[in-house]
Amino acid sequence: MIKVLEKNIADKIAAGEVIERPVSIVKELVENAVDAGATSIVVEIRNGGKSYIRVTDDGCGIHENEVETAFLRHATSKITTVRDLDAIETLGFRGEALASIGAVSRTEILTKCRDTRMGTRVLFHGGEVVTHEPTGCPDGTTLIVTDLFYNTPARLKFLKSDGAESSLIIDFLSQMSLAYQSTRFRLVNNGTVLFHTGGGNNRLHTIAKVYKNVNPKLLTEVAYEAGNMRLEGYISTPAQSKNTRASQIFFVNGRVVKSKVMEKGIAEGYRERLFEGRYPVAYLFLETDPSDLDVNIHPNKREVRFDKEQEVIDFIARGIKAALGTKEAMVSGTSLFKETPKEYSEKEEQVDIKILLSNVPNLEHIQNEEPEPVTIEPVTSKLEHIPPSIKKIKLPSFEKEEPQEQKVQEVQPALPPRQRLAVKPPALKPFDMDGLNITGCIFNTYITAIDEDAFYLIDQHAAHERIFYEKLVREYENEEKARQPILMPLMLEVALTANEERFTWITALRKMGYTLEAFGMNTYRVTEIPTFMTLTEAEDFLHDFVESVADSTDLRNHVVIDKLIMKSCKSAVKGGDRLSMEEMSALLKDLKGCVNPFSCPHGRPTLIRMTRYEIERLFKRIQS
């Protein structure tokens, strides 16, 4: 028998899609606060948010006669018509957050609009109204959520430890502080202030303050715009990489998202700049037309779908390549002699922010304001148990740290995506090798050069690899392939499955420079091969290529690139080969003409830069 579920059962099922754990509640409430135009958001949790969550903002508040309505499913002020779904500019819009939170917890809301004398207090238990009364409270909204999943114990047992749940909340608040620089965020865990930002519109300052396992001196700015897309943020130079993608954080129109498309764009932008298995640090903010996005594909709005994915991938890759092509993004010689990175240091939590920021590059982009007087910011994966040595450190009081808020007459709604980003930074200036003057060579391997303010070491082998590699790639991608006949034709036997797809891979091989024809059942005769391959390479590639066709949608196969890399390596000048000054000049001229002159095909740097300032620091001629 088919029947309609009771309201309390249906609400719990719907809540299970939106509220998975405490961080889900924090995410929904903080995003609502941002949409309400809040300039200050305070989050307080206990036991990882399992027993207590309090989110306070100074936003526009909710009118007394709309509070209960706000806790109904699909009640929202963000959209009105179906057409609104095609141009969503707010973080929340479906009207499921408050209803889902209320269905699986005891929830209390205190809210007041600026144009009213009294606020409103409403208490919900499992989605049902228990108390509705006027109250005195400051402008904005406070939501207190207790006893999460008290009425759905099966969900409660799947939560992680208090420390693990707290860590997820810290990660989310850290990300939001990057996206909304003008908003002050504060997190209090079991009575201890763990995290706060000053809302100073300084993204690099926030990164240095929050993400202590990242060296801000090895970050370079991204600023790229084309069409209706705009990319900003910071990425790491090749001198700083990780073994996972955990340090890659993405925002699309102000929304924290997970995006395979943006990951692909980063991978393409860093192609041949990092060794395989290493991943760059990236804090990227993408702004695009809301009509080109679908943000309604995931219950928790964790993912977005781009209408034109390849265009987004290419756009991000171009932006990253432009950022990595600047002088500031080059590998610095002094960065290779630093002490153990902070992620492996036991003293990480005691690093002073002022010291951390003292040598941040591009200081002209850093505001002159002094950082808040914070002695310690323990942002780690284990937040519940603070080490005894840290507990002794005196933290600034909650009241004194909070800047005095100014009264305003009207709270403006959240800014549309185009206005969320900071003032457009100046265009990035690509590095120009014309200013380099060769001064000699050391160890018959490293060419030395200088310009007006820096000293350079150029690895002649890595540079020659890059030159040969790009030459071979151009030959490979050339429409008119030069072919070389072979005396004894190659016989290629393929599997039955590959033979069914023969029209696809035969066409691809012919475009590469092969000449082949059918020669019996599942057998093909090859009479010509590309000129940029030896006979052995051509034969090995044929077998690798046909075998990989079934698993590849891109017939510009990685096997081709690997072969070209190996060929360029074997053909290049070796370390120890003596070059004349004319040969070194020619090498530098050819390197300048490369698409990516900064690294060899394996990902090693071709040249290292040390500024005069860095050299003088090494010799103690100036103080740090």
ZAMARGU-4260 file (C-alpha; in steps of 0.2 Angstrom, whole numbers, plus 5000, padded with zeros to 4 digits):
<rodrens>
0) 5000/5000/5000 | 5007/5017/4995 | 5004/5031/5008 | 5011/5049/5011 | 5024/5049/5025
5) 5020/5059/5040 | 5028/5077/5041 | 5040/5072/5055 | 5047/5057/5046 | 5048/5067/5029
10) 5057/5081/5037 | 5070/5069/5045 | 5073/5061/5028 | 5076/5077/5020 | 5087/5083/5034
15) 5098/5068/5031 | 5102/5075/5014 | 5107/5092/5020 | 5114/5089/5038 | 5127/5075/5038
20) 5137/5082/5053 | 5140/5097/5064 | 5150/5106/5050 | 5135/5105/5039 | 5125/5116/5051
25) 5139/5128/5053 | 5141/5129/5034 | 5122/5133/5031 | 5121/5146/5045 | 5137/5155/5041
30) 5132/5156/5022 | 5115/5163/5028 | 5124/5176/5038 | 5135/5181/5023 | 5119/5182/5013
35) 5111/5193/5026 | 5126/5206/5024 | 5135/5202/5040 | 5151/5210/5044 | 5155/5200/5059
40) 5151/5181/5062 | 5155/5172/5078 | 5154/5153/5079 | 5155/5144/5096 | 5155/5125/5097
45) 5156/5112/5111 | 5161/5094/5109 | 5165/5096/5090 | 5148/5104/5088 | 5138/5088/5093
50) 5131/5095/5109 | 5131/5114/5105 | 5133/5126/5091 | 5130/5145/5092 | 5132/5156/5076
55) 5130/5175/5079 | 5130/5188/5065 | 5126/5206/5064 | 5116/5205/5048 | 5099/5211/5043
60) 5089/5199/5054 | 5072/5192/5052 | 5055/5200/5055 | 5045/5193/5070 | 5031/5187/5058
65) 5043/5178/5047 | 5053/5168/5059 | 5042/5153/5060 | 5040/5153/5041 | 5059/5153/5039
70) 5059/5136/5047 | 5047/5128/5035 | 5054/5118/5020 | 5057/5127/5004 | 5054/5144/5013
75) 5067/5156/5006 | 5069/5175/5002 | 5083/5171/4989 | 5072/5165/4974 | 5055/5169/4967
80) 5053/5161/4950 | 5060/5147/4940 | 5071/5159/4930 | 5080/5164/4946 | 5088/5146/4947
85) 5097/5151/4931 | 5106/5166/4939 | 5109/5162/4958 | 5120/5175/4966 | 5118/5170/4984
90) 5125/5156/4994 | 5109/5149/5000 | 5093/5148/4990 | 5083/5132/4992 | 5075/5136/5009
95) 5080/5119/5017 | 5094/5124/5029 | 5084/5130/5044 | 5070/5117/5042 | 5083/5103/5041
100) 5093/5109/5056 | 5077/5111/5066 | 5071/5093/5062 | 5086/5084/5070 | 5090/5096/5085
105) 5084/5108/5098 | 5086/5125/5090 | 5084/5142/5097 | 5084/5158/5087 | 5086/5176/5093
110) 5084/5189/5079 | 5081/5207/5077 | 5080/5219/5063 | 5087/5237/5064 | 5071/5245/5061
115) 5062/5236/5076 | 5063/5240/5094 | 5062/5222/5101 | 5069/5206/5095 | 5061/5189/5093
120) 5065/5172/5102 | 5058/5156/5095 | 5063/5138/5102 | 5060/5123/5091 | 5062/5104/5097
125) 5063/5092/5082 | 5055/5105/5071 | 5040/5109/5082 | 5038/5127/5090 | 5039/5126/5109
130) 5041/5145/5113 | 5038/5161/5103 | 5041/5177/5112 | 5048/5195/5111 | 5065/5197/5118
135) 5079/5210/5119 | 5094/5206/5108 | 5106/5215/5097 | 5104/5218/5079 | 5106/5202/5068
140) 5103/5184/5071 | 5109/5171/5084 | 5105/5153/5081 | 5109/5140/5095 | 5108/5122/5090
145) 5110/5109/5104 | 5108/5090/5105 | 5111/5086/5087 | 5103/5070/5081 | 5095/5068/5098
150) 5079/5061/5089 | 5089/5051/5076 | 5102/5041/5086 | 5107/5030/5071 | 5114/5046/5063
155) 5123/5051/5079 | 5134/5035/5080 | 5142/5039/5063 | 5149/5055/5069 | 5168/5056/5071
160) 5178/5061/5087 | 5176/5078/5094 | 5193/5083/5087 | 5189/5077/5070 | 5172/5086/5069
165) 5181/5102/5076 | 5194/5101/5062 | 5181/5100/5049 | 5173/5116/5056 | 5190/5125/5057
170) 5193/5121/5038 | 5177/5128/5033 | 5178/5144/5043 | 5196/5146/5036 | 5190/5145/5018
175) 5176/5157/5021 | 5188/5169/5029 | 5198/5169/5012 | 5182/5172/5002 | 5175/5186/5012
180) 5190/5196/5018 | 5179/5211/5024 | 5170/5200/5036 | 5177/5196/5053 | 5176/5177/5058
185) 5179/5170/5075 | 5178/5152/5081 | 5177/5147/5100 | 5179/5129/5104 | 5175/5123/5122
190) 5177/5141/5128 | 5194/5144/5119 | 5196/5156/5105 | 5204/5145/5091 | 5202/5155/5076
195) 5199/5173/5071 | 5202/5186/5057 | 5201/5204/5057 | 5192/5207/5041 | 5205/5218/5034
200) 5203/5215/5015 | 5220/5207/5014 | 5220/5189/5007 | 5238/5185/5008 | 5238/5191/5026
205) 5224/5179/5030 | 5232/5165/5021 | 5248/5167/5032 | 5238/5169/5047 | 5227/5153/5045
210) 5236/5141/5034 | 5253/5139/5044 | 5259/5124/5034 | 5261/5135/5019 | 5275/5147/5016
215) 5268/5163/5010 | 5285/5168/5003 | 5283/5154/4990 | 5266/5160/4984 | 5263/5170/4969
220) 5248/5181/4964 | 5235/5176/4951 | 5226/5189/4942 | 5218/5185/4925 | 5202/5190/4916
225) 5195/5185/4899 | 5177/5186/4893 | 5165/5184/4907 | 5177/5175/4918 | 5189/5182/4931
230) 5202/5172/4941 | 5211/5179/4957 | 5220/5171/4971 | 5237/5164/4976 | 5247/5149/4969
235) 5263/5141/4975 | 5279/5142/4965 | 5287/5126/4959 | 5298/5127/4975 | 5283/5123/4986
240) 5272/5108/4983 | 5262/5094/4992 | 5260/5076/4990 | 5240/5078/4990 | 5228/5091/4984
245) 5223/5095/5002 | 5230/5113/5000 | 5220/5117/4984 | 5205/5127/4989 | 5192/5133/4976
250) 5179/5146/4976 | 5166/5149/4963 | 5156/5166/4964 | 5161/5166/4983 | 5155/5148/4986
255) 5167/5135/4993 | 5167/5120/4981 | 5175/5104/4976 | 5178/5105/4957 | 5187/5092/4946
260) 5186/5105/4932 | 5197/5117/4942 | 5208/5103/4947 | 5211/5099/4929 | 5214/5117/4925
265) 5228/5118/4939 | 5236/5102/4932 | 5236/5109/4915 | 5243/5125/4921 | 5257/5116/4930
270) 5261/5104/4917 | 5280/5100/4916 | 5283/5111/4931 | 5281/5099/4945 | 5286/5081/4947
275) 5273/5067/4945 | 5264/5065/4961 | 5267/5082/4968 | 5253/5095/4969 | 5254/5114/4970
280) 5246/5125/4984 | 5231/5135/4976 | 5219/5147/4983 | 5209/5151/4968 | 5193/5162/4967
285) 5184/5161/4950 | 5170/5173/4946 | 5159/5170/4931 | 5141/5173/4925 | 5129/5164/4936
290) 5119/5158/4921 | 5134/5148/4916 | 5133/5138/4932 | 5122/5125/4940 | 5124/5126/4959
295) 5109/5114/4962 | 5117/5097/4958 | 5122/5093/4976 | 5111/5093/4992 | 5125/5102/5002
300) 5129/5113/4987 | 5147/5107/4988 | 5149/5105/4969 | 5145/5116/4954 | 5143/5111/4936
305) 5150/5122/4922 | 5141/5123/4906 | 5157/5124/4896 | 5169/5114/4906 | 5184/5114/4894
310) 5183/5133/4892 | 5185/5134/4911 | 5199/5122/4911 | 5208/5132/4897 | 5205/5148/4906
315) 5212/5143/4923 | 5227/5135/4914 | 5231/5151/4905 | 5229/5161/4921 | 5241/5150/4930
320) 5254/5150/4916 | 5253/5169/4916 | 5256/5169/4935 | 5270/5157/4934 | 5278/5166/4920
325) 5283/5181/4931 | 5300/5185/4938 | 5292/5183/4956 | 5287/5165/4952 | 5304/5159/4948
330) 5312/5147/4959 | 5323/5157/4972 | 5340/5150/4977 | 5338/5155/4995 | 5321/5146/4996
335) 5331/5130/4993 | 5341/5132/5009 | 5327/5135/5022 | 5325/5126/5037 | 5313/5111/5039
340) 5295/5117/5032 | 5283/5121/5045 | 5272/5106/5041 | 5286/5095/5049 | 5290/5107/5063
345) 5284/5104/5081 | 5285/5122/5085 | 5273/5127/5071 | 5260/5133/5083 | 5271/5146/5091
350) 5276/5155/5076 | 5272/5174/5077 | 5262/5181/5063 | 5272/5197/5062 | 5288/5187/5059
355) 5279/5176/5047 | 5274/5191/5036 | 5290/5200/5038 | 5297/5194/5021 | 5281/5191/5011
360) 5284/5195/4993 | 5275/5208/4984 | 5274/5219/4999 | 5266/5233/4989 | 5250/5222/4989
365) 5250/5220/5008 | 5241/5234/5018 | 5251/5244/5030 | 5239/5240/5044 | 5247/5230/5058
370) 5240/5213/5061 | 5230/5209/5076 | 5240/5206/5092 | 5238/5187/5090 | 5252/5177/5099
375) 5246/5160/5093 | 5234/5152/5081 | 5233/5134/5083 | 5225/5128/5067 | 5229/5109/5067
380) 5219/5093/5063 | 5218/5089/5082 | 5210/5104/5090 | 5202/5097/5105 | 5217/5094/5116
385) 5228/5109/5116 | 5246/5106/5121 | 5250/5111/5139 | 5264/5123/5133 | 5251/5132/5123
390) 5238/5133/5136 | 5250/5144/5146 | 5251/5157/5133 | 5239/5171/5137 | 5226/5174/5123
395) 5219/5192/5121 | 5202/5193/5129 | 5186/5191/5118 | 5180/5208/5121 | 5196/5218/5119
400) 5200/5209/5102 | 5183/5213/5094 | 5185/5230/5085 | 5172/5243/5090 | 5158/5242/5078
405) 5150/5257/5070 | 5131/5259/5069 | 5124/5260/5052 | 5107/5264/5046 | 5104/5250/5034
410) 5112/5233/5031 | 5116/5230/5012 | 5113/5213/5005 | 5127/5202/5000 | 5137/5209/4986
415) 5134/5201/4969 | 5149/5190/4962 | 5157/5204/4952 | 5159/5215/4967 | 5164/5202/4980
420) 5182/5202/4974 | 5195/5215/4979 | 5200/5230/4968 | 5207/5223/4952 | 5226/5221/4954
425) 5238/5227/4941 | 5242/5215/4927 | 5256/5203/4929 | 5272/5207/4920 | 5280/5191/4911
430) 5298/5188/4914 | 5309/5195/4900 | 5325/5186/4897 | 5332/5200/4886 | 5339/5209/4901
435) 5350/5194/4906 | 5369/5196/4903 | 5379/5180/4903 | 5394/5181/4915 | 5401/5164/4913
440) 5399/5146/4918 | 5403/5135/4933 | 5407/5117/4934 | 5404/5116/4915 | 5386/5114/4919
445) 5378/5130/4926 | 5378/5146/4916 | 5379/5162/4926 | 5370/5178/4922 | 5364/5194/4930
450) 5351/5208/4927 | 5348/5224/4936 | 5344/5217/4952 | 5346/5198/4952 | 5359/5184/4949
455) 5354/5168/4939 | 5360/5150/4937 | 5355/5141/4922 | 5356/5123/4920 | 5362/5120/4903
460) 5356/5102/4902 | 5338/5106/4908 | 5338/5121/4897 | 5343/5111/4882 | 5330/5098/4886
465) 5317/5111/4886 | 5322/5118/4869 | 5323/5100/4861 | 5307/5095/4869 | 5297/5110/4862
470) 5304/5107/4845 | 5299/5089/4845 | 5282/5094/4851 | 5280/5106/4837 | 5285/5093/4824
475) 5272/5081/4832 | 5258/5094/4832 | 5262/5100/4814 | 5248/5097/4802 | 5260/5091/4788
480) 5270/5077/4796 | 5287/5072/4788 | 5287/5054/4786 | 5302/5042/4784 | 5299/5026/4774
485) 5306/5010/4782 | 5315/4996/4772 | 5305/4981/4781 | 5287/4985/4785 | 5281/4983/4803
490) 5267/4971/4806 | 5255/4977/4819 | 5243/4964/4827 | 5228/4971/4837 | 5215/4963/4849
495) 5198/4960/4843 | 5191/4975/4854 | 5204/4987/4847 | 5200/4981/4829 | 5182/4986/4832
500) 5188/5004/4835 | 5200/5004/4821 | 5194/5019/4811 | 5197/5030/4826 | 5215/5025/4830
505) 5220/5022/4812 | 5215/5041/4808 | 5225/5047/4824 | 5240/5037/4819 | 5240/5043/4801
510) 5239/5061/4808 | 5255/5058/4818 | 5265/5052/4803 | 5262/5034/4801 | 5257/5025/4785
515) 5248/5009/4788 | 5235/4998/4779 | 5225/4982/4783 | 5235/4966/4780 | 5223/4952/4785
520) 5212/4948/4800 | 5217/4960/4815 | 5234/4964/4806 | 5241/4980/4799 | 5256/4984/4789
525) 5266/5000/4793 | 5277/5006/4779 | 5281/5024/4785 | 5284/5031/4802 | 5286/5049/4809
530) 5303/5057/4807 | 5305/5062/4825 | 5305/5044/4831 | 5317/5030/4828 | 5312/5013/4822
535) 5312/5006/4839 | 5302/5020/4847 | 5290/5020/4833 | 5286/5001/4835 | 5285/5002/4854
540) 5273/5017/4853 | 5262/5008/4840 | 5259/4994/4853 | 5257/5006/4868 | 5245/5017/4858
545) 5233/5004/4852 | 5232/4995/4869 | 5228/5012/4878 | 5215/5017/4865 | 5201/5008/4875
550) 5205/5018/4891 | 5209/5035/4883 | 5197/5048/4876 | 5211/5059/4871 | 5221/5052/4856
555) 5235/5065/4859 | 5241/5051/4870 | 5252/5054/4885 | 5263/5040/4878 | 5268/5051/4864
560) 5273/5065/4876 | 5283/5053/4886 | 5293/5047/4871 | 5297/5065/4866 | 5303/5069/4884
565) 5315/5054/4883 | 5321/5059/4866 | 5324/5077/4871 | 5333/5070/4887 | 5345/5059/4877
570) 5349/5073/4864 | 5352/5087/4875 | 5368/5094/4881 | 5374/5086/4896 | 5381/5093/4913
575) 5400/5094/4911 | 5400/5098/4892 | 5410/5113/4890 | 5401/5127/4880 | 5408/5142/4872
580) 5401/5160/4876 | 5393/5160/4859 | 5385/5143/4862 | 5379/5149/4879 | 5371/5164/4871
585) 5363/5154/4858 | 5356/5142/4871 | 5349/5157/4881 | 5341/5164/4865 | 5333/5148/4861
590) 5327/5146/4879 | 5318/5163/4878 | 5308/5157/4863 | 5301/5142/4873 | 5283/5142/4878
595) 5288/5137/4896 | 5307/5142/4898 | 5306/5139/4917 | 5307/5120/4919 | 5313/5105/4909
600) 5300/5092/4903 | 5303/5082/4919 | 5298/5097/4930 | 5315/5102/4936 | 5319/5121/4935
605) 5330/5127/4921 | 5335/5143/4930 | 5336/5149/4948 | 5335/5167/4953 | 5343/5176/4968
610) 5340/5194/4971 | 5353/5206/4977 | 5343/5208/4993 | 5343/5189/4996 | 5362/5188/4993
615) 5366/5202/5005 | 5355/5193/5018 | 5366/5177/5016 | 5382/5187/5019 | 5374/5196/5034
620) 5376/5213/5025 | 5358/5218/5030 | 5347/5212/5044 | 5332/5201/5040
</rodrens>
